[in-house]
């Protein structure tokens, strides 16, 4: 059986093996109200109660009709009651019939198990709006796609033995990890040997080999599973540590791993929440909406509200424990053998500690829930940012329940146009929201790829942020320093830029800062020239497309060498002193703006992030 066939059968079996009763929308059970934490009224499934036990007023409020065993209820009437002042009389939105429940209710036929609502209130309009967004933005998860072009271009199917972790020993896992490590070390050694290059070693040939090896590394990481996928994603921001070829490949690393069986997800939910999915939800979709390295997402209906449940992949804590012990040994080895001949100051053990801390935080979904609420609080006065509401009563370290907010990925241009949104304004919103996160609050979304940012047409177009597992925090002195860097770049003042970098701890003052200052001045001038050239290119593109002479690869490489040669001695002096110390948070900020620049240019070819970020 091929690897692709095995993956397909895994997905198929995950849906076929679930009991039929979980697939069906069950008839609504008898209901009554009870009060839970945070003084919120919720619907609770309780003992059978005959229809005669309800007063006529209650029956009218809840849209009840029929026998105790075939009791129907009207969702809109119940929601109106929940939004009322406590006695069933809504402060606004009274129905024309004067019942005071905020909705005009038609009698439910006995035994129908359905509800009928006449008229269209704000809730109905919102439901239809969401359905339209959902329909336009509909996109199958990668593991459900059948067309070859839509599938990820990966030569291996991710998900090796780690996918069967419960029957997998520590020794087996360790051997698998070190097998990949030694293979990588050997390939790096070969790439540095002159005798392996036919016709002699050249820089161009070395770059090509690094690209091939970087692709192999990405595929090996996918095979090794969740721990390595997450660490690979973190390293995709570390341009200060890895060569460009590796950063480019790791930035393409996605959570494309097979879903785990749905019955396992159901079992986890029931164990964590203390009741069966039938008792908790009116409807639970056993087929996942999406699957990632740390978990998968299921959709459900809870108390008349559409929600999604993020369910953690089983055995992650045990897997992380084994993997991180091995990675600690690798970090200590790199600390000893890394020559740091390129001038970069790399503390591999400190980098390991930081990665391990982030990983353990990501597998506690209560921390992600707190992050989401803090993020929402920061943007409560900005109607162009939406964060799904957290359902705390149904959230644990392994299950996260939140509001279902459909959206269109921010890089899906045709669908955004179909929704009638202003793409230029969305690009501005994206940049302004990040400036707000970083400079005003010091708390920012550290993984802003298109899968984590969507848009919808509420309030004329807004951003929807998902997945708050990886967040960055910036201390006040770093925030002040970043502001000063912005001002320094804008004013083309190298001294202000360097002073701000010292304040942030990015630059360590040395005896002679002359070389550093000259280099900063050079890059500020180059930055200004590059921005001017880009603006001119955008203007030319609208009037004279195709007339600009394109440089060949060789010409571009030669031009780059000439620019570096102009400051060659200064760069050597800086490398010798090693004055720069780039904390991980700083690289996350740089990566965030790099990703936003790409998103903005996709939305609007004339997008200029510097104009939006200008003080």
N, C-alpha and C positions, 0 to 999 in steps of 0.2 A: 504494500500500500504506500502511495506517495505521501510526502509530508503535507501537501496541500489537501489531499483526500482525507488524511487523518484529522487535520484542523477542521475541515468541513463537517466530518462526522461528529467531532466534539461539540460543535455548535448545535448540530441537529439533535444530538442526544440530550443536550441540556434543556431542550424544550419538550422533547417527547416523554421524558421520564417523570415529568411533573404530574401529579394527580389531576384528573379532569376538573374536579370541583374548584381548583384554584384558577382555572382559566375562565370561568363563567362569572358574569356579574350576578351576584346573589340578590334575592329579593330583600328589601330593607326590613330589618327586624323591628320589633316593638322598641320604643324609645322612651326615655325620660331624661330630664336634665339633672346634672349634679355639678358641683363647683370644684374646680381644681386649682392648682397653684397659680400664682400671679393673678388671682381673683378673676379668672376668665371662665365663662360658661362654655362647656363643650358637650357634645353629645356622647352619651355612654350607652353601651349595649348592656341591658340588664335582663332580669327574668321576664318570662312571658306575662303580659298584662292584657286582659280582655278589653275589647273596645268599650264595653259598658263602664269600665273603671275610669274612662276619660269623661270629663264633663262636656257638655255641648260646646262651651266656650273653648276648651282645650282642643276639641276635635276641629273646630273652625280655625283656630290658630295654626295648628300643625297640618291641616289638610288631610285629616285621618278619615278613613272610611273602610268598611269591611270587617271581617271577622278577625279574631286575635291571631290566627295562623296565617292570614293573607292580608296583613295590614299594609296599606300604602301611606306615604307621607309626601308632602310637597316641599322640595328642597328650598324653593324661594320663600315659602312662608316661614320655614324654620330660620333661614338666614335673616329674614326681616325681624323675627322675634329676638334673635341674638343682638341685632343692632338697635333694638328699642330701648326705652328707659326703664325696663325691668318689669313692667306690668302688661306687656304686649302691645302698648300703644307707642308707636314710633313718633318721634318729635317732628318728623317731616315725612314726606313721601306717603301720606295716607292713601289708601286705595279709594277708588270712586264709590265703592259699596259702603264705606264708612266702618269697616270692621276694625280698623286701627292696627292691622298687622303689617302694613307697608307693602302689601301685594294683593292683587286681585286674584282670588283662588277659585278655580272651578272644582266641583266635586270630582273626586277620583272614583272611577268605576270600581265596584266591589270585586276584589280578587285580581285586579289588573296588575298590581305591583308597579304601576307607573304613576307619574305625576304630570299634571297639565297646568301650565301657567298662562293666563291671558295677559295681553299687553306687553310692552317692552319698557322696562325700567333701566336705570343706569347699570345694574348688574348684568342684564341681558346684553346691553350694548358692549360692555367690557368683554363678556364671554365671546361675542361674535368677533370683536376686534382681535382677541387672542387667537381664535380659530383661523382667521385670515392670515395673521403673521405665521402661525404654525404651518399652514398649507403652503405659503410662498417659500418659507425657509426649510421645508421638509428635506431632510437628508439622512439617508440610512447610515448607521454606524459602519465603520470600515469592514467589520467582520460579516456584515449582511450583504455586502455588495457582490454582484455576480459579474459585472463587466470588468474586463482585464485592465482597462485604462484607469478605472477608479480605484483599483487596489493599490496599496503602497508599493513603490518600486524597491522592494527588499528581496534579495536573492535567497534569504532563509526565512522560514516561518518562525516567528518568535515564540518563546515558551518551551524551554527544554525540560530537564528533569525536575527543576524547581517547581514546575506546575503540579507535580505529584508529591509535594513536600512531606506529607504525613507518613509516607513509606520510604523516606529518603534520609540516609544517615549523614552525620556530620562529616565523616571521612569521605563519603562520596562527593559531597558538596565541596569540600576543601580541594579534592583532586580535580574537580571540574574547574574551579577558579584558577588554581595554579597551572593547570594545563593551558588555559588561555593566556595567562600572564607570561609564561615561558615562551609560548609561541610568538607573542608580541615582541618580547625582548630579542628573540632570535631574528625576527623580521627587521627590527630597527638596526640590529648589528649588520645584517646583510646590506641594508640600504646605505650604510656608511663605508662599505668596502669598495675600493676602486676597481678591483678585479671583476666585480659583478656587472660593471657597465661596459657594454660593447661600444667601442669607439671613444672611450674615455668618459670620465665623470664631468658633467657640466651642471650648473645651477638649475637649468631648465629641466634636465633629466631627474635631478633630485626632487624638485617640486612635484613632478609627475608621479614619482614613486611615493612621495608622502601622501598624495591624494589617494592613491590606490590603497595604501596601508590605513589611512584614516577611514576609508569606506569599510575595510575589513574589521577595523576596531568597532565601528558603529554596529555592524551585524553581530559581532561577538557579544557586545553589550546587550543587544536584544535577546540573544540566546540565554544569557546569564540571568536575565529576569529583573524584577522590581528594584532591588537595591542598586544595581549597576545602571539601570535606566535612569533612575532619579539622580544618581551622582553624575552620570554623563550629561544630563540636562543642566546641572549646576555648573559643570566645567565648560559648558557652551558659552558661558559669560566671561570666562577667564582668559581674555586676550593677553593678559599680562603673564600668563603661565605657559600656554600652549601655542604652537605654530598655527598660522591662519588656516592651513589645510584641515587640521583637526577640529578647530573651532567651527568651521563651515559645516563639516559632517555632523558634529555633535548637535549643532543648532537644528538639524533636520530630525533629530532623534525624537520620536513621538511614542506615546503610550499605546502602541499597537500590539497588544497581547490578547490572546484568546479569552473570552469570558469564561468564568467558572460555572459549573452546573447551577441551574436556577434553584433546584431543591436545596443546594447548600446555602444559597442566599436566603431562601425562606427560613431555613433552620436557624441561621444566624439572627435574623430579624426576630423570630419567635423567642429565641433564647435571651436576646438583649432586652426586648420589650416586655417579656413575661406573659405573652398571650399569643394565640394563633392569629395569623394574618386575617382569617375570616372574622374574628371578633373585633379586630382593630380597624380594618378598612372595609369600605363598601365595595371597592374593587381593587385588585392588585394585579398588575401586569407581570406575568412570570418571565416574559422575554425582555431582556435588558435593553434600555435605550442606548447605552454606551458602555464600553469596557475599557479599563485602563490598568496600569501596572499595580496600583494599590487597591482597586475595587471596581465595582460596576454600579450602574444607576438603573433603578426600576421606577416606573410611574405607578401611582395609586390615587385613590379617592379617599379622603379622610374628612369625616364630618361635613360632607358636601363640598369640600375644597379639593382642587387638583394639587397633588404634591409629588415630589420625587424623593426617593430614598437612595442615599449613597451607602452601599454595603461593602464593608471591607473584605478583601480577599483573605481566606482563612490561612492561618499559620504565618502571617507576616512578621510578627514579633520574633518568633523563633528563627525565621529565615534571616532577619536583620541581625540577630545576635551572632549567628555563624558567619555571615558575610562580613560584618564590620570587624570581627576579630581578625579575619584574614586581611582585610584592607588596612588595618592598623600595622600589621607586619610589613605590608607593601609600602606604606608611608614611611616607616622607619628605614626601610631599605633605600628608598629614593632619597631620603634625607642624607644618607651616607655617600651615595654614588653620584648624585646630581652635581656636575661641575659648576653650574651657574655661570658658564662662560659667556652667556649673552647679556650679563649685567642685571638680570632679574633677581630679586631677593625672594626666594621661595622657601617657605617654612611648611614642608609637606605634612608634618605632624599636626600643626595648627590648622591646616586646610582640612585634614581628616577630621579633627575634633569638630570643626564647624559643620562639615557635611553630616556627620553622625547626629549632631544635635538637631539639624533640620529634619532629618529622616524620622527620628523618633517623635518629633512634634507632629509630623504629617500623618502618623498612624493613630493619633488621638483626635477623633472627629469633634470632640467637645471643644478643643482648642481652635479648630477651624470655624466652629460655630461662633465662638467668642470673637474671632477675627472678623467674621462677616458682620456681626452686630456693631463692632467698633467702627468698621468701614462705613456701614450704613449711617451711623450716628454722625460721622464726619461730613457726610453729604446730605444730611436731612433737609437742608435748605436749598438744595440744588436739584431742580426737577428734571435735569437731563441725565442723571445717574440713578440707576435702579439696582438694588441688591435684594435677592430673594429673601423673604422672611423665614426665620428659623422657627421650627416647631420644637421647643425645648422638651416638652413632655414625651416626645418620641425620638429623642436624640441621646445617644450613648457614645462611648469611645469607639464603637465599631459600626454604629448606624447613625447616619445624619439625615434628618427629615427636614425638608425645606419647601417653600412655595414653588410651584411649577410656573416658571416664567419663560414662555417660548420666545425665541428671538432668531435673528438671521446673523450668521457669522459676519463680522465686520469686513471681511475681505471678499464677500460674495456680491460683486458689483451689480450683476443683472437683477438679482433678487431685491437688492436695496432700491434700485431704480423702479422695479415693479411696485414696490411699496410706496413710491412717490416721495422719497426722502431726499433732503439736500445733502449730498455727499461732502461738499466742501465744509458745511457746518459740522457734520459728524467728525471730520478730521480735526477741526478746531476743538471740538468738545473733548476728543481723546487727549490732545496735548494739554489743554487747560486743566483737565481732571488730574493728570499726572503732576503738573506743576503744583496743583492744590495739595495732592497727596504728599509730595516730597517737601515742598517749601513751607507749607502752612501747618501740616499735621505731623510730618516726620514718620508717617506710617503708610506704606505703599504696597501695591500688588506687585510682587517680584517676578511674576510669570505672565506677562501680558500678550501671549500669542493669540492669534485669531480664534482659537478654540475656546478661549476664556473670556473673550469680549464679543458680545452680540449687540444688535440694535433692534428696536421696534418702533412703531409709529406713535406711541403714547407721547403726549405733550409736544407733538410736532416732530418727534424724533429724539430718542434718548439712547444712552449706552447701558447695557446690562452686563454686570461683572459676575463671573462664576468662579468657583474653585479658589478658596481662600486658605489653602493649605500652606502655600509658600508666600509669606509676607516679609517685607523688609522694614526695619526701624532705623531711624536716623536721629542721632542725638542733636540737641540744640546747636552745639558748636559746629557740627558738620553742616546743618541746615544754613547757618549764618555764612559758613565758608562757601557753600555752593552758590548762595546769593551773590557773594562778593566775586566769585569766579564769573558768573553771568555778567555782572557789571564790568569787570575787568576786560572780558572778551569784547563786550559791546563798545567800551571806550578805548579798546586796543592798548591797554595799559599793562605791560608785562609784570611790573612791580606789584600791582594790585592782585594779579592772578597768582603770583608766587607767594605773596603774603597770605592769601586765602588758602593755598595748598598747605602751607606750614600750619595754619590754624586748624585745618582738618586732620593733620597728622599724615597727610599723603606725601609731603616733602619734608625730609629731615635736613635742617640747615648744616652745611659743611663749611670748612674754612674759607673756601673761595667759591662764591656763588656766581661769578662772572659768566662761566660757561653755561650754567643753567639759565641765567637771564637772557643771554644771547640766543639760546635755543628757543626759549619761550617767545621772544620777539619774532624769531624766524617763523615759528608755527602760527603765531597770530597773523602775521603778514600773509602766510600761505593760506590760512583759513579764510581771510578776507578776499584774497584773489580767487579762491575756489568758489566761494559764495557768489562773487560777481560773475564768474564764468558760468555757473549753473543758472543764474537768473538770465544771462544773455542767451544761453542755450534754450531756455524755456520760451523766451520771446521769439527767437529765430524759428523754433519749432512750429509756431503758429502762423508764420508768414512765408518762410522759405525752407520747407522740409526737404531734407536730402542734399543740401548744398554744402553742409559742413564736412570737411575732410576727416575721415576716421583714421585714427592711428592704429598701426598693427601692434601685435603683442610685443614684438621686438622693440618698436619705437616707444611704446609705453614703458617697458622695462628700462630702456636707456634713459628716458626722461626722469624716471624715478631715481636711478643711480646718480644722475647729475645733481638732483635736488639734495640727496643725502650727502654727496661729496662736498657740497657747499658748507655743511655743518659737521663734517666728518670728525674733525679734531675735538669739537665740543661734545659730540656724542660719546666719543671714546673717554673723555674726561669724566662725563657723567656716569658712564658704565663702571669706571674704576671706583668712583666714590659710592655708588649704589645708594643715592639719596631718596629714591622713591619707594614708598610702602603703600600699596593699593589694598585696602581692606575689601572683603567680599561685598559688603554693602555698596561700596562705591562702584564696583563693576556691575552690580545688579542695576544700579541707576543708569549707568552708561548703556547697558544692554536694553533697558526699557525704552530709552529715548531712540535707540537705533531701530528697535522693532516698531515704535510709533511712527518714525520717519518713513519706514517702508509701508506701513498701513496707510499713512496719509497720502503718500504718492500714488498708492493704488486707488484711493478714493478720488484724488484730484491731481492730475499730472502737474499742475502749477503749485502744488502744496509746498510751503516753505516753513519748516519748523522754527527757523531762527526768527522769522517775522512774528510768529505767535508768541515765542518765548522772550521776545525783546522786552527789557525792563520798561 
